Amino acid sequence: MVKHGIKDQVAIIGCDATKYGELWDKNQYDLLSEACHGAFKDAGVSKDEIDAAWLGVYYFFTGVSGATLEDTLRLGGKPITRCENYCASGMDAFRNACFGVASGAYDVVMACGVEKLMDEGGRGLPSAKYFGHPVYPRPSAPAMFCLLATRSFQEYGWTKEDLARVAVKNHDNGYYHPKAHFRMKISIEQALNAPMIADPLGRYDCCAMSDGAAALILTSPELAESYAHADDYVVVKANSIAVYTSIPWYWPNFDFTHAPATVKAAEMAYKEADITDPRKEIDAAEVHDCFTITELLNCQDLQFCDRGMAAEELKNGTFNWDGETAVNPSGGLKSFGHPIGSTGCRMLQEITRQLQGRAEGRQVPDAKTGLAHNLGGAFSVCSVTVLSQRD
C-alpha cells in the first residue's frame, strides 16, 4: 500500500530570520544571506551539505528564479526552485522542501523566503500595478478584507472594538520580540481612533509593508540525530495546501465569513497529523493576521473556537500568549509586517523555536505542538503546517 503524506518523515534541524522592517541598507541578497547563514549555524551544517533548496518569492522585482538564492549563497549548480503562491509562497517553499526529504531524493535541504518591498515605494502592495484580470477588477488588499469585516459584523454582531483587541494583543506580543518591525504597545482607543483605510479597517487593523527573510534546514528524523539539535529537533506532522478562486466576490457561494481555503487546508492537515481537537491539542499558532478581521476568522476556520465566537474568546483571553491556545505569540504580521515571500518561513521558524523552548519573544508555556497558517491572495491559497516536539 502506498503511504501518503509526510507525517514523521521530516525534521527541522535549524532556522533563523532577519529583523523585519524598513531595511533600506540591505537588499534581498543581504537578507537571504543573513537568514540562511543563521540557519546553517543553528543547524550545525555548512552550505556544502545542502542538497537542494526552495525559495519563496512573490514579486519579480525581488527575484524571478532560483538564481536569486544561487547569487546569494553560491551553491554551485545545485537544484534551487523559486516558489510563488500569493502570500503563501514561503510555506509552499517549505512544503516542497518537505517532499524532497520525505521522498528520499535528498538528505539535507533548505526552505527559505524573502521579499524586498520597501524599495518599491507606494502606499501599499504593488499588486494592482502589475497583476490583475483583464476584465474583472481587482481591489486593493484592504478593500478585499474589509468585505469580511462588514459581513462578520452583520452576521456575528462584532464591532470595531473586537478588531481592536486583536491589534492590541499582537502589538503587545511584538513589543517583546527583538526582530519585530513594530515593537510598541497600543491601546484600544489608539486602534479605534486611527485613520480609516478601508471601512471598517483602520490603520491598526492592517499589517504594514516590510522587508525580511527567513530560512529553515530540513532532514530526516534519522539523520537529525547527527546535527546540533539532536535532542530537540522538531518533527513535521503535516503540511497541506488548498487553493480556491482569486476572485471570490464573483463566486455566488462565497459568504465572506470564512476562507474555504483555510477550512480545507486545516481539514487535510489535521487528518494527517491525527489532530481531533485543535483547540486542546495545538499549544501555539502563528496565523495569518494580514488584517485583524482575518485573525478572528482564522481562529474559527482552524477550529480553535466555534463560529461567531472568536471575538468573545479573544476577549476572554483564550488566544493570549499564555492562554488556552496561544495565537501569534510573536506579534504576528501586525508586528512584523508582511514581506510576502518570507512570511510563511518566518511563521514556521517561530513555531519551531516555541517548541524548542527558545522563542525570541514571548515563550508559550510548555508548548509541545504548534501550527503555522499562511493565507494568500483574496483568501485564495492557504497552507497549514503542524509541527511537534520530537518523540
C-alpha positions as CSV (number, residue, x, y, z in Angstrom):
1,M,0.0,0.0,0.0
2,V,1.3,3.4,-0.9
3,K,1.9,5.7,2.0
4,H,0.5,9.2,1.6
5,G,1.7,12.4,3.3
6,I,4.9,13.3,5.1
7,K,4.0,12.7,8.8
8,D,7.1,12.0,10.9
9,Q,9.3,11.8,7.8
10,V,10.8,15.3,8.0
11,A,12.7,17.1,10.8
12,I,13.6,20.8,11.2
13,I,17.2,21.0,12.5
14,G,17.9,24.7,12.2
15,C,16.2,28.0,11.5
16,D,16.7,31.7,11.6
17,A,15.2,35.0,10.4
18,T,16.4,38.6,9.9
19,K,14.9,41.5,11.7
20,Y,11.9,42.7,9.8
21,G,11.3,46.4,9.0
22,E,12.3,49.2,6.7
23,L,15.7,47.8,5.9
24,W,16.9,50.5,3.5
25,D,20.6,49.5,3.8
26,K,20.1,45.9,2.7
27,N,18.9,44.2,-0.5
28,Q,17.3,40.8,-1.0
29,Y,20.7,39.1,-1.3
30,D,21.8,40.6,2.0
31,L,18.7,39.5,3.8
32,L,18.8,36.0,2.3
33,S,22.5,35.6,3.3
34,E,21.8,36.7,6.9
35,A,18.8,34.3,7.3
36,C,20.4,31.3,5.5
37,H,23.8,31.6,7.3
38,G,22.0,32.0,10.6
39,A,20.0,28.8,9.8
40,F,23.3,27.0,8.9
41,K,24.9,28.0,12.1
42,D,21.8,27.0,14.1
43,A,21.7,23.5,12.5
44,G,25.5,23.0,12.6
45,V,25.7,22.5,8.8
46,S,27.7,24.1,6.1
47,K,26.2,25.2,2.8
48,D,28.0,22.4,1.0
49,E,25.8,19.9,2.9
50,I,22.6,21.4,1.3
51,D,21.4,19.1,-1.4
52,A,18.6,21.3,-2.7
53,A,16.7,24.5,-1.8
54,W,13.3,26.0,-2.3
55,L,12.9,29.8,-2.2
56,G,9.6,31.7,-1.6
57,V,9.4,35.0,-3.6
58,Y,6.3,36.7,-4.8
59,Y,7.3,39.8,-6.7
60,F,9.6,39.7,-9.7
61,F,11.5,42.7,-8.5
62,T,12.7,40.6,-5.6
63,G,13.7,37.6,-7.8
64,V,12.4,35.6,-10.7
65,S,14.1,32.2,-10.3
66,G,16.3,30.0,-8.0
67,A,19.2,32.1,-9.2
68,T,18.2,34.7,-6.6
69,L,19.4,32.3,-4.0
70,E,22.3,31.0,-6.0
71,D,23.6,34.5,-6.4
72,T,23.4,34.8,-2.6
73,L,25.0,31.5,-1.5
74,R,26.9,30.1,-4.5
75,L,25.7,26.6,-4.2
76,G,27.4,25.6,-7.4
77,G,24.6,24.4,-9.6
78,K,22.6,22.5,-7.0
79,P,18.8,22.4,-7.6
80,I,17.0,25.6,-6.4
81,T,13.4,26.3,-7.1
82,R,11.5,29.5,-6.7
83,C,8.0,29.1,-5.3
84,E,5.2,31.6,-5.8
85,N,1.7,31.1,-4.5
86,Y,0.5,34.5,-3.4
87,C,1.2,35.3,0.3
88,A,1.6,31.5,1.0
89,S,4.8,31.4,-1.1
90,G,7.1,30.9,1.8
91,M,5.1,28.0,3.3
92,D,4.8,26.4,-0.2
93,A,8.6,26.5,-0.4
94,F,8.7,24.7,2.9
95,R,6.1,22.2,1.6
96,N,8.2,21.4,-1.4
97,A,11.3,21.0,0.7
98,C,9.5,18.5,2.9
99,F,8.6,16.5,-0.2
100,G,12.3,16.5,-1.2
101,V,13.3,14.9,2.1
102,A,10.2,12.6,2.5
103,S,10.6,11.2,-1.0
104,G,14.2,10.1,-0.2
105,A,15.5,12.3,-3.0
106,Y,17.7,14.4,-0.7
107,D,19.2,14.2,2.7
108,V,19.5,17.8,3.7
109,V,17.5,20.7,2.2
110,M,16.6,24.3,2.8
111,A,13.4,26.2,2.6
112,C,13.7,30.0,2.7
113,G,11.8,33.1,1.7
114,V,12.5,36.8,1.1
115,E,10.8,39.9,-0.1
116,K,12.2,43.4,-0.6
117,L,9.1,45.6,-0.7
118,M,10.1,49.0,0.7
119,D,12.3,50.0,-2.2
120,E,9.3,50.0,-4.5
121,G,7.7,52.9,-2.7
122,G,3.9,53.5,-2.8
123,R,1.3,53.2,-0.2
124,G,0.5,49.5,-0.3
125,L,1.3,46.3,-2.1
126,P,2.0,47.0,-5.7
127,S,-0.1,44.1,-7.0
128,A,-2.7,46.2,-8.8
129,K,0.2,47.8,-10.7
130,Y,1.5,44.6,-12.2
131,F,-1.2,41.9,-11.9
132,G,-4.9,41.5,-12.4
133,H,-7.6,40.0,-14.5
134,P,-8.1,41.8,-17.9
135,V,-11.9,42.1,-17.3
136,Y,-12.7,41.6,-13.6
137,P,-11.4,44.5,-11.5
138,R,-9.0,43.6,-8.6
139,P,-9.4,45.7,-5.4
140,S,-6.7,46.6,-3.0
141,A,-5.9,44.2,-0.2
142,P,-7.7,46.3,2.5
143,A,-10.7,46.6,0.1
144,M,-10.8,42.8,-0.2
145,F,-10.6,42.1,3.5
146,C,-12.9,44.9,4.7
147,L,-15.7,42.8,3.0
148,L,-15.0,40.1,5.5
149,A,-15.3,42.6,8.4
150,T,-18.6,44.1,7.3
151,R,-20.2,40.8,6.7
152,S,-18.9,39.4,10.0
153,F,-20.3,42.5,11.8
154,Q,-23.7,41.8,10.4
155,E,-23.6,38.0,10.9
156,Y,-21.9,37.8,14.3
157,G,-22.6,41.2,15.8
158,W,-18.9,42.0,16.0
159,T,-17.7,45.6,16.3
160,K,-14.6,47.7,15.6
161,E,-13.6,47.2,19.3
162,D,-13.4,43.4,18.7
163,L,-11.0,44.1,15.8
164,A,-9.0,46.5,18.0
165,R,-8.5,43.8,20.6
166,V,-6.6,41.7,18.0
167,A,-4.3,44.6,17.3
168,V,-3.7,45.3,21.0
169,K,-2.9,41.7,21.7
170,N,-0.5,41.3,18.8
171,H,1.3,44.6,19.3
172,D,1.7,43.7,23.0
173,N,3.3,40.4,22.0
174,G,5.5,42.1,19.3
175,Y,6.8,44.5,21.9
176,Y,8.9,41.7,23.4
177,H,10.2,40.3,20.1
178,P,13.7,41.7,19.1
179,K,13.1,41.1,15.4
180,A,9.6,42.7,15.1
181,H,9.2,45.7,12.8
182,F,6.9,47.4,15.3
183,R,7.9,46.9,19.0
184,M,5.3,49.1,20.6
185,K,2.2,48.5,22.7
186,I,-1.1,50.3,21.7
187,S,-4.4,50.8,23.4
188,I,-7.9,50.1,22.3
189,E,-8.5,53.8,22.0
190,Q,-5.5,54.2,19.7
191,A,-6.8,51.5,17.4
192,L,-10.3,52.8,17.4
193,N,-9.2,56.4,16.6
194,A,-6.7,55.6,14.0
195,P,-7.2,56.9,10.4
196,M,-9.5,54.8,8.3
197,I,-8.0,52.7,5.5
198,A,-11.0,50.7,4.1
199,D,-14.1,50.9,6.3
200,P,-14.2,49.4,8.9
201,L,-10.5,48.6,8.8
202,G,-8.3,51.4,10.3
203,R,-4.5,51.8,10.3
204,Y,-4.0,49.4,13.2
205,D,-6.3,46.8,11.6
206,C,-3.9,46.4,8.7
207,C,-0.4,44.9,8.6
208,A,2.4,47.0,7.2
209,M,4.8,46.8,4.3
210,S,8.1,45.4,5.4
211,D,11.4,43.7,4.3
212,G,12.7,40.5,5.7
213,A,13.9,36.9,5.2
214,A,13.7,33.6,7.0
215,A,15.2,30.1,6.5
216,L,14.9,26.5,7.7
217,I,17.1,23.5,7.4
218,L,15.3,20.1,7.0
219,T,16.4,16.5,7.0
220,S,15.0,13.1,8.0
221,P,14.5,12.3,11.8
222,E,17.1,9.6,11.5
223,L,19.8,12.0,10.2
224,A,18.7,14.8,12.6
225,E,20.4,12.8,15.4
226,S,23.7,13.8,13.8
227,Y,23.2,17.6,14.0
228,A,23.2,20.4,16.5
229,H,19.6,19.9,17.6
230,A,19.8,16.1,18.1
231,D,18.0,16.4,21.4
232,D,15.3,18.9,20.4
233,Y,14.7,18.8,16.6
234,V,11.2,19.5,15.5
235,V,9.1,17.0,13.6
236,V,6.7,17.8,10.7
237,K,3.4,16.2,11.4
238,A,1.5,17.6,8.4
239,N,1.7,20.2,5.7
240,S,-1.3,20.8,3.4
241,I,-2.3,23.4,0.9
242,A,-5.7,24.3,-0.6
243,V,-6.4,26.7,-3.5
244,Y,-9.7,28.4,-4.5
245,T,-10.6,31.2,-6.8
246,S,-8.7,34.5,-6.9
247,I,-12.0,36.4,-7.4
248,P,-14.3,35.2,-4.7
249,W,-16.5,38.3,-5.0
250,Y,-17.7,36.8,-8.3
251,W,-18.3,33.4,-6.7
252,P,-22.1,33.2,-5.7
253,N,-21.4,30.6,-3.0
254,F,-18.8,32.7,-1.1
255,D,-20.3,34.0,2.2
256,F,-17.5,36.3,3.4
257,T,-17.5,34.9,6.9
258,H,-14.8,32.2,6.3
259,A,-12.0,31.3,4.0
260,P,-12.7,28.0,2.3
261,A,-9.0,27.5,1.6
262,T,-8.2,27.6,5.3
263,V,-11.1,25.3,6.2
264,K,-9.9,22.7,3.6
265,A,-6.2,23.0,4.3
266,A,-6.8,22.7,8.1
267,E,-9.1,19.6,7.5
268,M,-6.3,17.9,5.5
269,A,-3.6,18.8,7.9
270,Y,-5.5,17.7,11.0
271,K,-6.3,14.4,9.4
272,E,-2.7,13.7,8.5
273,A,-1.4,14.8,11.9
274,D,-4.2,12.9,13.8
275,I,-5.4,16.1,15.4
276,T,-9.0,15.6,16.5
277,D,-9.5,18.6,18.9
278,P,-7.3,21.5,17.6
279,R,-8.2,23.8,20.5
280,K,-7.0,21.3,23.0
281,E,-4.1,19.9,21.0
282,I,-2.5,23.0,19.4
283,D,-0.5,24.9,22.0
284,A,0.9,27.7,19.9
285,A,-0.2,29.0,16.5
286,E,1.2,31.6,14.1
287,V,-1.8,32.6,11.9
288,H,-2.0,35.0,9.0
289,D,-3.2,38.2,10.6
290,C,-2.8,40.4,7.5
291,F,-5.8,42.2,8.9
292,T,-7.4,42.0,12.3
293,I,-10.6,40.5,10.9
294,T,-8.5,37.7,9.3
295,E,-7.2,36.5,12.7
296,L,-10.7,36.3,14.1
297,L,-11.9,34.3,11.1
298,N,-8.8,32.2,11.1
299,C,-9.4,31.1,14.7
300,Q,-12.8,29.8,13.6
301,D,-11.7,28.2,10.4
302,L,-8.8,26.5,12.2
303,Q,-11.4,25.2,14.8
304,F,-9.9,27.0,17.8
305,C,-13.4,28.0,18.6
306,D,-17.0,27.8,17.3
307,R,-18.2,30.0,14.5
308,G,-19.2,33.5,15.7
309,M,-17.3,33.1,19.0
310,A,-13.8,34.3,18.1
311,A,-14.3,37.8,19.3
312,E,-15.7,36.6,22.7
313,E,-12.9,34.0,23.1
314,L,-10.3,36.7,22.4
315,K,-11.9,39.0,25.0
316,N,-11.8,36.2,27.5
317,G,-8.0,35.6,26.9
318,T,-8.2,32.3,25.1
319,F,-5.8,33.4,22.4
320,N,-3.3,35.2,24.7
321,W,0.3,34.0,24.7
322,D,-0.4,32.3,28.0
323,G,-4.0,31.3,27.2
324,E,-5.5,28.0,26.2
325,T,-4.4,28.4,22.5
326,A,-1.7,31.0,22.0
327,V,-2.3,32.8,18.7
328,N,0.5,34.9,17.3
329,P,2.7,35.0,20.4
330,S,5.4,36.5,18.2
331,G,3.2,39.5,17.4
332,G,2.2,38.2,14.0
333,L,2.1,40.2,10.8
334,K,0.7,43.1,12.8
335,S,4.1,43.5,14.5
336,F,6.4,42.1,11.8
337,G,4.8,43.4,8.6
338,H,4.4,41.1,5.6
339,P,7.3,40.7,3.2
340,I,5.2,38.3,1.1
341,G,7.6,35.5,0.2
342,S,9.2,35.3,3.6
343,T,6.2,35.3,5.9
344,G,5.4,31.6,5.8
345,C,9.0,30.6,6.6
346,R,9.1,33.2,9.5
347,M,6.0,31.7,11.0
348,L,7.5,28.2,10.8
349,Q,10.7,29.2,12.5
350,E,8.8,31.0,15.2
351,I,6.8,27.8,15.9
352,T,10.0,25.7,15.8
353,R,11.6,27.9,18.4
354,Q,8.5,27.8,20.6
355,L,8.5,24.0,20.6
356,Q,12.2,24.0,21.5
357,G,11.6,26.4,24.4
358,R,13.8,29.1,22.9
359,A,11.3,31.7,21.4
360,E,13.0,35.0,20.7
361,G,10.0,36.9,22.1
362,R,7.3,35.6,24.5
363,Q,7.7,31.9,25.2
364,V,4.4,29.9,25.3
365,P,4.4,27.8,28.4
366,D,5.0,24.1,27.8
367,A,4.4,24.2,24.1
368,K,4.6,20.7,22.5
369,T,2.5,21.0,19.3
370,G,2.3,24.0,17.1
371,L,0.6,25.2,13.9
372,A,1.5,27.7,11.2
373,H,-1.1,29.1,8.9
374,N,-0.2,31.1,5.8
375,L,-3.1,32.6,3.7
376,G,-2.6,34.2,0.3
377,G,-4.4,36.3,-2.3
378,A,-8.0,37.1,-1.9
379,F,-8.4,34.3,0.7
380,S,-7.4,32.1,-2.2
381,V,-4.4,30.0,-1.1
382,C,-3.9,28.5,2.3
383,S,-1.1,26.4,3.7
384,V,-1.3,24.8,7.1
385,T,1.6,23.1,8.8
386,V,1.5,21.1,12.1
387,L,4.8,20.7,14.0
388,S,5.6,18.9,17.2
389,Q,8.5,18.1,19.5
390,R,10.5,15.0,18.8
391,D,9.2,11.9,20.4
